[in-house]
Amino acid sequence: MRDPRKLSPTGGTMSFNIRRGALSCAAACLLFGCSGADSTAPDQRPVDGLRLLTVAADAPALAVTVTSFYAVRGRNAGADLWYRPKAGSKDSTKFLEFRLDNASLDRRPDGTTFAQGDSVLITLTVRDATHLIVDFQPSGLRFTAKNPGRLKMFFGEVGDDLDGNGKVDGNDDSIENMLSIWRQESLTAPWIKVASALVKNNKEIDADLAGFTGYAAAY
């Protein structure tokens, strides 16, 4: 009978030795852990490690900092948050826009599903108007993958000096290109980057949301 170890073209035992070495390496990884970059890992920042935007000193106050609405399975719904008009102007600018379509509602925080006509009270609270942080409740509410919640955050009231160093230069352009929406599950949890689209001419960041937590426009 042929020696099962002799599988290489030369009739030697190289293949057996390589496999044995690979198994030993795998065992070592299981016992002691292996380091290496995980390309699928989300971009995360510690609680105090996120670079937040800061609205300009002359930015108007928000008209309201809390708003609520009922979302119903089978109907479109949403809410907006606006700044007050600046002195001498009738026009105001938008801070936030959130939309759900008729098939967005998926599961309640307790895991139960929404039937047609079921509703839930949704509340948006501006946690930090200066740094564009908003809390969405109820925490744990989930949306369908095909019909996620759609969030737009506007940073026009930050101005063009995004780094706040008193001048507008190429560094501000670089910061603008890095802007994204970030989510935070709790006040002590890290910030996690959300896939976002930057609309420069509107000073706007768009993102699809799978569910509710805290969100910020940052880099």
JOPE-V18320 format. One record per residue. N is the residue number from 1. RES is the residue in three letters. PHI is phi in degrees with one decimal (* if undefined). D_FIRST is the distance of its C-alpha to the first C-alpha in Angstrom with 1 decimal. Layout:
<<N:RES:PHI:D_FIRST> <N:RES:PHI:D_FIRST>>
//
This chain:
<<1:MET:*:0.0> <2:ARG:-67.5:3.8> <3:ASP:-65.1:6.4> <4:PRO:-62.3:8.6> <5:ARG:-75.3:11.6> <6:LYS:-87.5:11.3> <7:LEU:-111.1:13.1> <8:SER:-82.9:16.2> <9:PRO:-57.9:17.3> <10:THR:-86.7:17.5> <11:GLY:80.3:13.9> <12:GLY:-88.3:15.5> <13:THR:-114.0:15.7> <14:MET:-61.0:19.0> <15:SER:-61.2:18.3> <16:PHE:-61.5:17.0> <17:ASN:-66.8:20.1> <18:ILE:-65.2:22.4> <19:ARG:-63.6:21.4> <20:ARG:-63.5:21.8> <21:GLY:-65.5:25.2> <22:ALA:-64.9:26.3> <23:LEU:-64.8:25.6> <24:SER:-64.5:27.6> <25:CYS:-64.2:30.4> <26:ALA:-62.5:30.6> <27:ALA:-63.7:30.8> <28:ALA:-63.1:33.6> <29:CYS:-63.0:35.4> <30:LEU:-65.9:35.4> <31:LEU:-76.9:36.7> <32:PHE:-114.6:39.2> <33:GLY:84.3:39.9> <34:CYS:-119.8:39.5> <35:SER:-96.4:42.5> <36:GLY:157.8:43.0> <37:ALA:-73.0:45.3> <38:ASP:-107.4:45.0> <39:SER:-67.7:46.4> <40:THR:-92.3:47.0> <41:ALA:-69.2:49.1> <42:PRO:-70.5:52.8> <43:ASP:-73.3:55.5> <44:GLN:-123.2:57.2> <45:ARG:-133.8:60.2> <46:PRO:-65.1:61.6> <47:VAL:-50.5:64.8> <48:ASP:-100.0:67.0> <49:GLY:-102.9:64.8> <50:LEU:-84.4:65.7> <51:ARG:-89.1:68.2> <52:LEU:-85.6:70.8> <53:LEU:-78.1:73.5> <54:THR:-130.3:77.1> <55:VAL:-65.7:79.9> <56:ALA:-64.0:82.9> <57:ALA:-61.2:85.8> <58:ASP:-96.9:88.0> <59:ALA:-67.4:85.6> <60:PRO:-71.6:87.3> <61:ALA:-75.0:86.3> <62:LEU:-71.1:84.2> <63:ALA:-63.7:86.3> <64:VAL:-141.1:84.2> <65:THR:-111.1:81.3> <66:VAL:-137.7:80.2> <67:THR:-144.7:79.7> <68:SER:-133.2:78.3> <69:PHE:-158.0:77.6> <70:TYR:-92.8:76.0> <71:ALA:-96.3:72.8> <72:VAL:-124.8:72.4> <73:ARG:-64.7:69.3> <74:GLY:110.0:70.5> <75:ARG:-134.5:73.0> <76:ASN:-77.6:73.0> <77:ALA:-157.0:74.3> <78:GLY:171.4:74.6> <79:ALA:-153.3:76.8> <80:ASP:-126.0:78.3> <81:LEU:-123.0:79.6> <82:TRP:-123.1:82.4> <83:TYR:-81.9:84.4> <84:ARG:-71.5:88.2> <85:PRO:-61.8:90.1> <86:LYS:-70.6:91.2> <87:ALA:-54.6:94.9> <88:GLY:84.2:96.9> <89:SER:-125.8:94.1> <90:LYS:-92.2:93.6> <91:ASP:-86.7:90.0> <92:SER:-125.0:87.1> <93:THR:-114.3:83.4> <94:LYS:-87.9:80.4> <95:PHE:-98.9:78.1> <96:LEU:-151.5:75.5> <97:GLU:-134.8:74.5> <98:PHE:-131.1:72.1> <99:ARG:-134.6:71.2> <100:LEU:-124.9:69.3> <101:ASP:-100.2:69.0> <102:ASN:-69.3:69.2> <103:ALA:-118.4:65.4> <104:SER:-75.9:64.8> <105:LEU:-64.1:65.1> <106:ASP:-117.0:61.7> <107:ARG:-136.0:61.6> <108:ARG:-75.6:64.1> <109:PRO:-56.4:63.4> <110:ASP:-85.8:62.4> <111:GLY:94.2:59.8> <112:THR:-74.3:61.7> <113:THR:-88.5:61.9> <114:PHE:-90.9:65.1> <115:ALA:-92.7:66.4> <116:GLN:-55.9:68.8> <117:GLY:93.5:72.1> <118:ASP:-68.4:70.9> <119:SER:-132.2:72.3> <120:VAL:-149.3:71.9> <121:LEU:-82.6:74.5> <122:ILE:-109.9:73.2> <123:THR:-127.6:75.0> <124:LEU:-110.0:74.8> <125:THR:-124.5:76.2> <126:VAL:-75.8:76.7> <127:ARG:-78.8:75.5> <128:ASP:-149.9:76.6> <129:ALA:-69.4:78.8> <130:THR:-69.3:79.0> <131:HIS:-114.3:75.2> <132:LEU:58.8:74.4> <133:ILE:-117.3:72.4> <134:VAL:-130.3:72.5> <135:ASP:-103.4:71.2> <136:PHE:-112.1:70.1> <137:GLN:-129.6:70.4> <138:PRO:-79.2:69.1> <139:SER:-61.4:66.1> <140:GLY:96.5:62.8> <141:LEU:-63.0:64.2> <142:ARG:-118.6:61.4> <143:PHE:-113.8:61.7> <144:THR:-72.2:59.5> <145:ALA:-65.8:57.1> <146:LYS:-79.1:58.7> <147:ASN:-135.1:62.2> <148:PRO:-71.1:62.3> <149:GLY:-69.2:65.5> <150:ARG:-119.6:67.0> <151:LEU:-113.7:68.6> <152:LYS:-125.7:70.8> <153:MET:-119.8:72.3> <154:PHE:-111.7:75.1> <155:PHE:-115.7:75.8> <156:GLY:-60.5:78.9> <157:GLU:-76.9:81.1> <158:VAL:-75.0:79.0> <159:GLY:86.8:80.6> <160:ASP:-90.4:79.1> <161:ASP:-86.2:78.9> <162:LEU:-68.5:75.6> <163:ASP:-90.7:75.0> <164:GLY:66.3:78.6> <165:ASN:-94.8:79.4> <166:GLY:91.3:82.7> <167:LYS:-145.5:81.7> <168:VAL:-103.6:79.7> <169:ASP:-147.7:77.3> <170:GLY:-62.3:73.8> <171:ASN:-65.3:72.3> <172:ASP:-67.5:73.7> <173:ASP:-63.4:72.0> <174:SER:-64.1:68.7> <175:ILE:-63.2:69.2> <176:GLU:-58.1:70.0> <177:ASN:-68.8:66.8> <178:MET:-93.7:64.9> <179:LEU:-63.5:66.7> <180:SER:-154.5:64.8> <181:ILE:-94.1:65.2> <182:TRP:-122.0:63.6> <183:ARG:-118.8:63.1> <184:GLN:-138.4:63.4> <185:GLU:-71.2:62.5> <186:SER:-154.1:65.0> <187:LEU:-64.7:67.4> <188:THR:-104.8:64.9> <189:ALA:-87.0:61.8> <190:PRO:-68.4:60.6> <191:TRP:-85.4:61.7> <192:ILE:-123.7:59.0> <193:LYS:-71.2:59.5> <194:VAL:-105.4:59.9> <195:ALA:-56.6:59.0> <196:SER:-135.9:62.5> <197:ALA:-122.3:64.5> <198:LEU:-96.8:67.4> <199:VAL:-111.0:70.5> <200:LYS:-61.8:72.5> <201:ASN:-67.0:75.7> <202:ASN:-104.8:76.1> <203:LYS:50.9:75.0> <204:GLU:-136.7:72.5> <205:ILE:-124.6:69.0> <206:ASP:-112.9:67.2> <207:ALA:-153.4:64.3> <208:ASP:-90.2:62.7> <209:LEU:-109.7:62.5> <210:ALA:-84.6:60.0> <211:GLY:-173.4:62.2> <212:PHE:-105.2:64.9> <213:THR:-173.3:65.3> <214:GLY:-94.5:67.4> <215:TYR:-134.0:67.4> <216:ALA:-144.8:68.8> <217:ALA:-95.0:69.3> <218:ALA:-159.9:68.0> <219:TYR:-149.9:65.7>>
//
